[in-house]
Amino acid sequence: MTTIFRTLGLALLMALLPGWAAAEDGYELWLRYRPLGGAAQAQLQAGARSLVLATPATPTVDAAVAELRRGVAGLAGRAPALSPRAVPGALVLATRAQAPAGLDVPWDELGDEGYALRRQTLQGADVTVIAANTDRGLLYGAFAWLRAAQTGADMRRLDQRAAPKVGLRLLNHWDNLDRHVERGYAGASLWDWWKLPDILDPRYVDYARANASLGINGTVLNNVNAKADSLTAPYLAKAAALAGVFRPYGIKVYLSARFSAPVELGGLKTADPLDPAVRAWWRAKADEIYRAIPDFGGFLVKANSEGQPGPQDYGRNHADGANMLAEALQPHGGVVLWRAFVYSPDATDRAAQAYAEFQPLDGRFAPNVIVQVKNGAIDFQPREPFHPLFGAMPKTPLALELQITKEYLGFSTHLVYLGSLFEEVLKADTGHGGTVARVVDGRLNQHPLTAIAGVANIGTDRNWSGSQFDQANWYAFGRLAWDPDASAAQVARDWVAQTFTRRAAARDAIVELMLASREAVVDYMTPLGLHHLMDTGHHYGPGPWVNNLERADWNPTYFHKAGRDGIGFDRTATGSNAVAQYAPAIARQWADPRTTPPELLLWFHHLPWGHAMPSGRTLWAELIWRYGRGVATVDDMGRRWAALKADIDPQRHAEVTTYLAVQAREARWWRDACIAYFQSVSGLPLPAGVAPPAQDLAAYKALRFGFAPGR
Amino acid sequence: MTTIFRTLGLALLMALLPGWAAAEDGYELWLRYRPLGGAAQAQLQAGARSLVLATPATPTVDAAVAELRRGVAGLAGRAPALSPRAVPGALVLATRAQAPAGLDVPWDELGDEGYALRRQTLQGADVTVIAANTDRGLLYGAFAWLRAAQTGADMRRLDQRAAPKVGLRLLNHWDNLDRHVERGYAGASLWDWWKLPDILDPRYVDYARANASLGINGTVLNNVNAKADSLTAPYLAKAAALAGVFRPYGIKVYLSARFSAPVELGGLKTADPLDPAVRAWWRAKADEIYRAIPDFGGFLVKANSEGQPGPQDYGRNHADGANMLAEALQPHGGVVLWRAFVYSPDATDRAAQAYAEFQPLDGRFAPNVIVQVKNGAIDFQPREPFHPLFGAMPKTPLALELQITKEYLGFSTHLVYLGSLFEEVLKADTGHGGTVARVVDGRLNQHPLTAIAGVANIGTDRNWSGSQFDQANWYAFGRLAWDPDASAAQVARDWVAQTFTRRAAARDAIVELMLASREAVVDYMTPLGLHHLMDTGHHYGPGPWVNNLERADWNPTYFHKAGRDGIGFDRTATGSNAVAQYAPAIARQWADPRTTPPELLLWFHHLPWGHAMPSGRTLWAELIWRYGRGVATVDDMGRRWAALKADIDPQRHAEVTTYLAVQAREARWWRDACIAYFQSVSGLPLPAGVAPPAQDLAAYKALRFGFAPGR
């Protein structure tokens, strides 16, 4: 049947009945190429009449051309044809080697992945040039040009250039081989291991397109709590099939490696990293992997952490383990991403343990090892101070690990824009001469090998991320991984324009709502530097009263230490002194409650309930006031969204409205359960005018949640 | 790389469309309303210019109108408007109470769910009438009218009437509360329990539309291996939310009930069905359920089967257990579907045990109990003789349980059209005076309460069923549940016309392929009445050698009994005598190898390898010949499909091609592994001209499959 008929039928279906395949279900993500309309559409047509290829044909160039044709067809209503030479209104894709005479491009600035976009006169014709040194650069340039068109840039005066500041921009999938996703709230794993390698879901291509549009250039397919099976021949063939789909989009495949694989698969008696047989086994395994996947990226490893095997099982240290794998990958150009998320079951402050184990190893790691450090020292809380390892291991490349999936921030039902959290971490001054961003991008200590990782929030849900707004967190991770100095607000503006609406008033209203959302979740879950207050297992609802878990440092009571006398974890010299792990200037500031920002106060200090806050309130009153502010902000987000009804398609507007109603109810649950508990320990009356919790403490304690996702 | 280019080609093709909505990904199922084109389209337009409602407005009528508008918009290119009175070319929806004068409708024949479609002159206008006694009848009539249009009926001479022959037409979802689907091969469960009841996936509506289009009027939401949690207030609220979505589509919600719930939820010491406190608990629970779901359908129960709790734990029988639940549901009009799939771990023939336990209870069940019997006495094998209970319990309504999901027939990767299997069972003569269909539709023994159940093959995969062709099994189940006398071939023709193509040559070629597919899987997996040859746990590949499982009757060797002397299970008087459970005429026929159809030969007889078959071959040669025929048929299916490239959209043609290639390879795996094993026990040479297995037996035995879906 013809395209015209198809389009007509679909248009009618869309007009008649929302909720069908052609509806606004969010599947298109930010690659949503709807007609621009009006002058912008005419302008785009005039600037994309045809495509000229001044570059060798490769699968990556094919991908760029396919995306440009798809995008222009959607945005301008007509797909550009290929043209042999630069005619007026042509879109010229040029790489250096075949660049036509007269191109004015700063090639050396662009590197391997950068691009330039320029409107210029070429051979007498007014054209737009997308230039890069490589086909991957052209692909990124093509997506950037489409983004400019989607976000309302003046396409007649386009002059942009960009190159990524971080080398490895990676998604970490905590996906198990049975398709369960640990801490996944968007359905099952995209990877249908059973049907691979033969059957390739077309969705794999859309996944690659979405990532390439952000500059993400690598993906770790399997959970860091890894099964050795992923390193067997059948699973390597499956991974190779995915690598084949992703390759044209500049995305390399990585695997989480189980440290004990030589025992489980190789039948060896040991996995001791200094044992020659073990080293030989890993070298042979690496050779086997590269035969299947010539551009394999490398290994991600969780070792001696939360029960995972590792070098310490054999009296060796993390450097011994990482360097053994590095040695096996080195001949092939692979890297090892070795996670620093460790905490031994000893009695010291859990927040201090990763530093204690890793900092002394600075300089001991092989050149192709990157130590991957979570943004904070505990575990992806609504707010944590930056991890003290950043800046403290100058001889070691450090990767920043961010969690895109919202394990502790309301799963996929709460609207929380993480761009703000990511930006806060990246722009934090380490006190070692630069920000976390400067550590991660390698400029502070001149490391050529750099990486940033995000724990994916992607699953089989039709909208990819479990909710429409969680797509923004995937997007923000990718944009900030490419440019750690980007503004979270600007990134949000681009996402909204690409995803929801280009109308400035509506776009800005949505951006305001997003920018308010992160502080809101901090307020209604863990204000004033509190952390780890969630209930056991599911990590969804409040459980500040939990004090009965196997390990002391799994209990919320361990972290808030609330009692009659006050609340907070003393990490100063009078306590665990974890604050001393920070650079002196920072340590001095955070060691004194008077100079510690209120946002981090109870992270570092145990203070009496009557402690006077800058606001003039007591700590007790401030705590309750912040819980209330969180709920009020969520209510306000709901009002802002309701006012946008006319600007958003009915399906997505109604869907987000429902989610915001759930969030408003659950923000009250968090507020009331926490206030009820803290009041039970403080014994203090509620400040005047504060409504008491809706239910008594026992009722909140009695709530149980079986079958929570992501367990 | 070919896959990449194929996908890129598709991407380029789709770049001509706004968005990705037009992808032929199978989501639309058989409700795929593409423009008819040509005369048919003009004819449909002329016959559906407007909609006239001669019926009270109800949500179900709204659903019918929405579907007709959607369908006509897609098929004819223009949605009909509502019109106050019968104008020429109107589509008149009429229920008896408000039927306009001059309607010629056999109301009494239609019952509560039937409909009539007639082109006639009404008030001087040439109109099409969709008539029914109820709004559900109108909805079914609307779908039937659309199906007529999709399948190329002459809409100018339309004169159809239909009413379902079976009362309860139910899907059984073996879906767990954590979204894992037992024996599910199409992704995760559609039911997002965590987000329910607040968040309703629009897909729930499409699920209801698809089922209503087939006449399916009930769905059991949770696995028969049930958790008591599904009966708690939070989960009842979630089930009620789904019931609210399904209600306008005439679909009632049912739940699998865990027999020990009074202990697990009620804190009682016992779940003894004769204990007054237990009976009271169930009555109160039923009252609670009906407060949440006023039209709740009832309970499905798996008791004293494979470790599930049941009345026998308390020395009671199945009737005691079923009647207790029936008593609780009776005041609300609910029913109990009590499964007869039981086999005690004793030494008798497993195939004889369900009959032994249930037949003596005939007449002991309450009027609102239906005993649900699988099609065969073992467990959904590629071929089984009909279950001996059919016809043997004349005083008890028996439901037929079919498995739509292909647990033992290649999951969702092998193309096997189950309409043929379903038809074979329904048309089997029980020897008790009628076919299985007559037992199930209640006519043989005048039971007013009738039911047929299908274990769903539906999941979150975009194509719903894991493959394009597995959609046909859902469709065939629904159509045969409505009319157990329907022809599987005709049902296949309708499905292909609605789903793939109306072109007669291509349609018939696809139907031929489908009709050949079931015999093919019997041949390459379990020919000549062999059964239960699959490997342990995953049930996917061959494991005829398995003999080490905890229970004797879990071992393939228990079922085929192959040795030097011969092969097959002697179920005659010289063996288990299970054949005596059939009516005398059938039992006589199947007790003698000479009168037993070859398809069932080794189900009932243990015969020497040299046994002479009607074909003139020895049993050994026949066995090998049938394995070969199965592979040849699959190869032929692949050739037939390849020849249809021009008739099918590129995405689905390429997808099915890939699946058929996997099936061809795995059919060889089954053939070769089984022949290698049977040769190792028979010690016989392969017949002349037969190629030896590709690998030796040890290689097939060594294959392991971790992480198979559906475990």
Interface residues (C-beta under 8 A of the other chain):
Chain A: M1 T3 F5 R6 T7 L8 G9 L10 L12 L13 M14 L16 L17 P18 G19 W20 A21 A22 A23 D25 Y27 E28 R32 Y33 R34 P35 P59 D62 A63 V65 A66 E67 R69 R70 G71 A73 G74 A79 N176 L177 D178 R179 H180 G187 A188 W193 W194 K195 D198 I199 L200 P202 R203 V205 D206 K227 D229 G244 V245 R247 P248 F411 T413 T460 D461 R462 Q651 E655 T658 Y659 A661 V662 G706 F707 A708 P709
Chain B: M1 T3 I4 F5 T7 L8 L10 A11 L12 M14 A15 L16 L17 P18 G19 W20 A21 A22 A23 D25 Y27 E28 Y33 R34 P35 G37 A66 R69 R70 A73 G74 G77 R78 A79 N176 L177 D178 R179 H180 G187 A188 W193 W194 K195 D198 I199 L200 P202 R203 V205 D206 K227 D229 F411 T413 T460 D461 R462 Q651 E655 T658 Y659 A661 V662 G706 F707 A708 P709
